[in-house]
Amino acid sequence: MRNLLDFPLLVFAFSLAAMWLATEFGVFIRKRVLPLAQGEQQDFDIVIPGTLTLLGLIIGFSFSVVTGRYDQRKNYEEAEANAIGTEYLRADVLAAPDTAKVRDLLKKYLDQRILFYQSRDVQTLAKVDRDTAELQNELWSVARTASAAEPTCVVALAVSGMNDVLNSQGYTQAAWWYRLPTAAWDLMFAIALFSTWLVGYGSHRRTMAGFQVLPLVVSISFLLIADIDSPRRGFILVVPQNLISLSHSLQSP
């Protein structure tokens, strides 16, 4: 199911079609298989609002979760830019050869971090991950060598900054991996299908406006949740504005 959730428009189309069919199936069951007995309509008028309320609560909870994760991805992008920019300045405390090497590696590392946010192709992302890991090893090797050659508090400051650079990438990666659990999606879809089926089954007439409105509104909600929850697909994406701005500032004379 995760592959489908990576494409918000497919989530919208699939959920809209499924809920519309569920509504029509409810109408069919009532008219052809199991009509409502006299007096049962009042019971349905109680059950349907309660079911729709539960669906609304679950959708609201899921929206809150994915919004928080989206904000986290934005915050970590800002933290990465701050860590790289700070370490670029702290490299001054190292010996001249190490300063030049660290700054050159940080510029290359910054380019890879921007590619991480902007790339959509799986193979490109795999290459970005490999290049990022290699650059991290080189950066840490330079910092470790400089610390061993001159174990002072000032050099330790640069080493601490390098540690922040490496940690910030790990925090970012974790935020991009952790998404709304598939079980939550299954629950939302199940309740949505059951709710639309109830609406169709308990309807007074076939031309009820809710047949079209309810599936459409819920599908739009699913589209928005899937869009925010998908880091690389859809319309709402994290733009690495802070990293790009830092890259421009480091390239300027």
Secondary structure by P-SEA (a helix, b strand, c coil): caaaaacaaaaaaaaaaaaaaaaaaaaaaacccccccccaaaaaaaaaaaaaaaaaaaaaaaaaaaaaaaaaaaaaaaaaaaaaaaaaaacccccaaaaaaaaaaaaaaaaaaaaaaccccaaaaaaaaaaaaaaaaaaaaaaaaaaaacccaaaaaaaaaaaaaaaaaaaaaaaaaccccaaaaaaaaaaaaaaaaaaaaaccccccccccaaaaaaaaaaaaaaaaaccccccccccaaaaaaaaaaaacc
